[in-house]
Amino acid sequence: MSNKDGAPRMRAKGARDKIKGVVNENVGKVRGKMGDLTDNASEHFKGKIQEIKGKLQQAKGEVEEDLGVARDRRVADREEE
């Protein structure tokens, strides 16, 4: 894998993680609400955990995308030299 291939892959992985994170966050919110409606503290707690997992996954995706952009810039700077 060359340096040119790594950045797009990293950005694509970041985008996938962000999408998965949004899904996890929303599923967690629904699961938590269902736990509230059914007076099930365990489901409420599991929903909150999944919601937090989704938020963390989105943050990870942001970092991966940012690293891909930074890598693109580094490669472009080297090519200009």
VEXKEKE-590277 format. One record per residue (C-alpha): chain; residue number from 1; x, y, z; residue in three letters. Coordinates in nm, 3 decimals, padded with zeros to 5 digits. Layout:
BEGIN
<node><ch>A</ch><i>NUM</i><xx>X</xx><yy>Y</yy><zz>Z</zz><aa>ala</aa></node>
...
This chain:
BEGIN
<node><ch>A</ch><i>1</i><xx>00.000</xx><yy>00.000</yy><zz>00.000</zz><aa>met</aa></node>
<node><ch>A</ch><i>2</i><xx>00.147</xx><yy>00.332</yy><zz>-00.103</zz><aa>ser</aa></node>
<node><ch>A</ch><i>3</i><xx>00.100</xx><yy>00.656</yy><zz>00.086</zz><aa>asn</aa></node>
<node><ch>A</ch><i>4</i><xx>-00.150</xx><yy>00.768</yy><zz>-00.175</zz><aa>lys</aa></node>
<node><ch>A</ch><i>5</i><xx>-00.373</xx><yy>00.466</yy><zz>-00.108</zz><aa>asp</aa></node>
<node><ch>A</ch><i>6</i><xx>-00.371</xx><yy>00.500</yy><zz>00.270</zz><aa>gly</aa></node>
<node><ch>A</ch><i>7</i><xx>-00.540</xx><yy>00.838</yy><zz>00.301</zz><aa>ala</aa></node>
<node><ch>A</ch><i>8</i><xx>-00.851</xx><yy>00.757</yy><zz>00.095</zz><aa>pro</aa></node>
<node><ch>A</ch><i>9</i><xx>-00.889</xx><yy>00.426</yy><zz>00.278</zz><aa>arg</aa></node>
<node><ch>A</ch><i>10</i><xx>-00.857</xx><yy>00.602</yy><zz>00.612</zz><aa>met</aa></node>
<node><ch>A</ch><i>11</i><xx>-01.117</xx><yy>00.862</yy><zz>00.513</zz><aa>arg</aa></node>
<node><ch>A</ch><i>12</i><xx>-01.354</xx><yy>00.589</yy><zz>00.388</zz><aa>ala</aa></node>
<node><ch>A</ch><i>13</i><xx>-01.313</xx><yy>00.393</yy><zz>00.712</zz><aa>lys</aa></node>
<node><ch>A</ch><i>14</i><xx>-01.382</xx><yy>00.712</yy><zz>00.904</zz><aa>gly</aa></node>
<node><ch>A</ch><i>15</i><xx>-01.701</xx><yy>00.772</yy><zz>00.707</zz><aa>ala</aa></node>
<node><ch>A</ch><i>16</i><xx>-01.816</xx><yy>00.414</yy><zz>00.773</zz><aa>arg</aa></node>
<node><ch>A</ch><i>17</i><xx>-01.748</xx><yy>00.450</yy><zz>01.144</zz><aa>asp</aa></node>
<node><ch>A</ch><i>18</i><xx>-01.943</xx><yy>00.775</yy><zz>01.156</zz><aa>lys</aa></node>
<node><ch>A</ch><i>19</i><xx>-02.244</xx><yy>00.611</yy><zz>00.987</zz><aa>ile</aa></node>
<node><ch>A</ch><i>20</i><xx>-02.228</xx><yy>00.308</yy><zz>01.218</zz><aa>lys</aa></node>
<node><ch>A</ch><i>21</i><xx>-02.200</xx><yy>00.547</yy><zz>01.511</zz><aa>gly</aa></node>
<node><ch>A</ch><i>22</i><xx>-02.514</xx><yy>00.735</yy><zz>01.411</zz><aa>val</aa></node>
<node><ch>A</ch><i>23</i><xx>-02.701</xx><yy>00.406</yy><zz>01.380</zz><aa>val</aa></node>
<node><ch>A</ch><i>24</i><xx>-02.577</xx><yy>00.283</yy><zz>01.719</zz><aa>asn</aa></node>
<node><ch>A</ch><i>25</i><xx>-02.663</xx><yy>00.613</yy><zz>01.883</zz><aa>glu</aa></node>
<node><ch>A</ch><i>26</i><xx>-03.018</xx><yy>00.612</yy><zz>01.748</zz><aa>asn</aa></node>
<node><ch>A</ch><i>27</i><xx>-03.078</xx><yy>00.244</yy><zz>01.822</zz><aa>val</aa></node>
<node><ch>A</ch><i>28</i><xx>-02.955</xx><yy>00.311</yy><zz>02.175</zz><aa>gly</aa></node>
<node><ch>A</ch><i>29</i><xx>-03.194</xx><yy>00.602</yy><zz>02.215</zz><aa>lys</aa></node>
<node><ch>A</ch><i>30</i><xx>-03.486</xx><yy>00.387</yy><zz>02.103</zz><aa>val</aa></node>
<node><ch>A</ch><i>31</i><xx>-03.377</xx><yy>00.100</yy><zz>02.326</zz><aa>arg</aa></node>
<node><ch>A</ch><i>32</i><xx>-03.349</xx><yy>00.336</yy><zz>02.622</zz><aa>gly</aa></node>
<node><ch>A</ch><i>33</i><xx>-03.695</xx><yy>00.479</yy><zz>02.558</zz><aa>lys</aa></node>
<node><ch>A</ch><i>34</i><xx>-03.839</xx><yy>00.128</yy><zz>02.530</zz><aa>met</aa></node>
<node><ch>A</ch><i>35</i><xx>-03.680</xx><yy>00.048</yy><zz>02.865</zz><aa>gly</aa></node>
<node><ch>A</ch><i>36</i><xx>-03.846</xx><yy>00.357</yy><zz>03.011</zz><aa>asp</aa></node>
<node><ch>A</ch><i>37</i><xx>-04.185</xx><yy>00.268</yy><zz>02.864</zz><aa>leu</aa></node>
<node><ch>A</ch><i>38</i><xx>-04.172</xx><yy>-00.089</yy><zz>02.991</zz><aa>thr</aa></node>
<node><ch>A</ch><i>39</i><xx>-04.019</xx><yy>00.016</yy><zz>03.325</zz><aa>asp</aa></node>
<node><ch>A</ch><i>40</i><xx>-03.718</xx><yy>-00.204</yy><zz>03.247</zz><aa>asn</aa></node>
<node><ch>A</ch><i>41</i><xx>-03.410</xx><yy>-00.045</yy><zz>03.403</zz><aa>ala</aa></node>
<node><ch>A</ch><i>42</i><xx>-03.177</xx><yy>-00.299</yy><zz>03.241</zz><aa>ser</aa></node>
<node><ch>A</ch><i>43</i><xx>-03.296</xx><yy>-00.214</yy><zz>02.889</zz><aa>glu</aa></node>
<node><ch>A</ch><i>44</i><xx>-03.280</xx><yy>00.157</yy><zz>02.968</zz><aa>his</aa></node>
<node><ch>A</ch><i>45</i><xx>-02.919</xx><yy>00.115</yy><zz>03.083</zz><aa>phe</aa></node>
<node><ch>A</ch><i>46</i><xx>-02.825</xx><yy>-00.098</yy><zz>02.781</zz><aa>lys</aa></node>
<node><ch>A</ch><i>47</i><xx>-02.976</xx><yy>00.166</yy><zz>02.554</zz><aa>gly</aa></node>
<node><ch>A</ch><i>48</i><xx>-02.771</xx><yy>00.442</yy><zz>02.717</zz><aa>lys</aa></node>
<node><ch>A</ch><i>49</i><xx>-02.455</xx><yy>00.233</yy><zz>02.679</zz><aa>ile</aa></node>
<node><ch>A</ch><i>50</i><xx>-02.528</xx><yy>00.176</yy><zz>02.310</zz><aa>gln</aa></node>
<node><ch>A</ch><i>51</i><xx>-02.598</xx><yy>00.547</yy><zz>02.264</zz><aa>glu</aa></node>
<node><ch>A</ch><i>52</i><xx>-02.261</xx><yy>00.635</yy><zz>02.418</zz><aa>ile</aa></node>
<node><ch>A</ch><i>53</i><xx>-02.091</xx><yy>00.370</yy><zz>02.204</zz><aa>lys</aa></node>
<node><ch>A</ch><i>54</i><xx>-02.241</xx><yy>00.536</yy><zz>01.897</zz><aa>gly</aa></node>
<node><ch>A</ch><i>55</i><xx>-02.114</xx><yy>00.878</yy><zz>01.999</zz><aa>lys</aa></node>
<node><ch>A</ch><i>56</i><xx>-01.765</xx><yy>00.740</yy><zz>02.055</zz><aa>leu</aa></node>
<node><ch>A</ch><i>57</i><xx>-01.775</xx><yy>00.560</yy><zz>01.721</zz><aa>gln</aa></node>
<node><ch>A</ch><i>58</i><xx>-01.868</xx><yy>00.886</yy><zz>01.549</zz><aa>gln</aa></node>
<node><ch>A</ch><i>59</i><xx>-01.577</xx><yy>01.065</yy><zz>01.719</zz><aa>ala</aa></node>
<node><ch>A</ch><i>60</i><xx>-01.341</xx><yy>00.787</yy><zz>01.607</zz><aa>lys</aa></node>
<node><ch>A</ch><i>61</i><xx>-01.468</xx><yy>00.830</yy><zz>01.251</zz><aa>gly</aa></node>
<node><ch>A</ch><i>62</i><xx>-01.402</xx><yy>01.204</yy><zz>01.267</zz><aa>glu</aa></node>
<node><ch>A</ch><i>63</i><xx>-01.043</xx><yy>01.141</yy><zz>01.380</zz><aa>val</aa></node>
<node><ch>A</ch><i>64</i><xx>-00.986</xx><yy>00.885</yy><zz>01.104</zz><aa>glu</aa></node>
<node><ch>A</ch><i>65</i><xx>-01.117</xx><yy>01.127</yy><zz>00.843</zz><aa>glu</aa></node>
<node><ch>A</ch><i>66</i><xx>-00.898</xx><yy>01.406</yy><zz>00.979</zz><aa>asp</aa></node>
<node><ch>A</ch><i>67</i><xx>-00.594</xx><yy>01.178</yy><zz>00.972</zz><aa>leu</aa></node>
<node><ch>A</ch><i>68</i><xx>-00.670</xx><yy>01.090</yy><zz>00.610</zz><aa>gly</aa></node>
<node><ch>A</ch><i>69</i><xx>-00.687</xx><yy>01.458</yy><zz>00.517</zz><aa>val</aa></node>
<node><ch>A</ch><i>70</i><xx>-00.361</xx><yy>01.528</yy><zz>00.700</zz><aa>ala</aa></node>
<node><ch>A</ch><i>71</i><xx>-00.197</xx><yy>01.237</yy><zz>00.522</zz><aa>arg</aa></node>
<node><ch>A</ch><i>72</i><xx>-00.318</xx><yy>01.371</yy><zz>00.186</zz><aa>asp</aa></node>
<node><ch>A</ch><i>73</i><xx>-00.160</xx><yy>01.706</yy><zz>00.265</zz><aa>arg</aa></node>
<node><ch>A</ch><i>74</i><xx>00.168</xx><yy>01.546</yy><zz>00.370</zz><aa>arg</aa></node>
<node><ch>A</ch><i>75</i><xx>00.185</xx><yy>01.342</yy><zz>00.050</zz><aa>val</aa></node>
<node><ch>A</ch><i>76</i><xx>00.099</xx><yy>01.647</yy><zz>-00.162</zz><aa>ala</aa></node>
<node><ch>A</ch><i>77</i><xx>00.369</xx><yy>01.852</yy><zz>00.010</zz><aa>asp</aa></node>
<node><ch>A</ch><i>78</i><xx>00.627</xx><yy>01.582</yy><zz>-00.058</zz><aa>arg</aa></node>
<node><ch>A</ch><i>79</i><xx>00.528</xx><yy>01.566</yy><zz>-00.424</zz><aa>glu</aa></node>
<node><ch>A</ch><i>80</i><xx>00.576</xx><yy>01.943</yy><zz>-00.459</zz><aa>glu</aa></node>
<node><ch>A</ch><i>81</i><xx>00.934</xx><yy>01.922</yy><zz>-00.330</zz><aa>glu</aa></node>
